[in-house]
Amino acid sequence: MRSEQEKDVQAILQLQDLDPKELLSMAIFEQIESRIIVDKKHLLEYDYNEQNDNDLDSSPDDESTIIEKYVESRPGKNFEVELQLYPGFHFNRIFNALSCDVFVDGNRVGDRLLMQKDYSRRKKNPLKRSLSGIEAYRAGKEELQKFKFKHLESHSEAPIKKISSRRARHVGTIRIQVYKYKVTQSLPEATVADEPATIRTSEAKLSEKCLKGLATDMITSFDAPIEDEISPLWDGYESKQVHNICLTKNADIFAEGLQNIGILARPPLPPPLEERPRESLSRDELLELLRRQDTTIKASKQTIKQEGKEPTLKPVGSGKRARGVDEDEDAEPQAVRRLKLKVAQPKPIELSDSD
């Protein structure tokens, strides 16, 4: 007996050839939202004011809507990409599914499928799908490598792995590319290729030349593989891409970088330690305050000691004057020399009577 899911998929009309431009509408993207989730809370986003890139892996004929945001990321934290389809979105006979491809640092890492049959059962609440890492089948087991934020390091030497300038522009970004799809029929069984999957590693260091002009200081790394139940993707369905409807690109940047480019205001400088209450100071701050006070006291004592000394008067010149040089009567003496003079006493002379 066929399942209800198979009946729904087989009842869908076959794809019809229409002009791709008829599929586009600016209002469509308003019901599709992407978020970056850390610790079950979505990260704050800020407007991206720079000029959009035109080479985000899309063909020149694609009339795509590009929305770019800055995200205040958290180094060392795992994150997941959440996709929501809000009420008001309209599927039609042209397409019955949305494929959301996820890229980190320019590399495709997975996708999620939003189908009409799942969305029609949720008239009030949005349809949610999330991707928390790279999913793979390895040795007959389902494994997951979780996404994690990591500081981006640069060095002046040549990069260990050469990358193109196009690839470098995607470093530090999380991008969600959405396509309209037509699911045509179901297959009797889902076939999964059990091949050795390559464990992903991140490029932790890039050359300064590659990163020149990029306003980012974070990169996506990957945890070690863990055994996990993988969400069903395309297994069991045949489909055909209809048209690319939108691109979203979230520039992954830390708070310090947001302050450097003027999106976030810099925090005010803290008041001096001398003006803060003593009870609010930490141990290190109290020690620093005592050190400053000790330095101030020593400087004050040295100043007082120098002011208490009497000036020593030294005679100017040797005291000898050259002959023939008249003295200036109005000149004030520079110093006084005390001279001790020895005066010879006169001897008495005796006179005899015979004289």
Secondary structure, DSSP 8 states (H G I E B T S, - for coil): ---HHHHHHHTS-------GGGG--TTGGGGEEEEEEETTEE--EEE--S---S-SS--TT---EEEEEEEE--TT-EEEEEEEE-TT----SS--EEEEEEEETTEEEEEEEEEHHHHTT-SSS-EEEEE-EEEEEETTEEEEEEEEEEE-EEESS--SS---HHHHHTTTEEEEEEEEEEEEEE-SS---------------EEEHHHHTT----EEEEE---EE------STTEEEEEEEEEEEEEEEEE-HHHHHHTTSS--------GGGS-GGG--HHHHHHHHHHHHHHHHHHHHHHHHHTS------SS-S---TT----TT---S------------------TT-
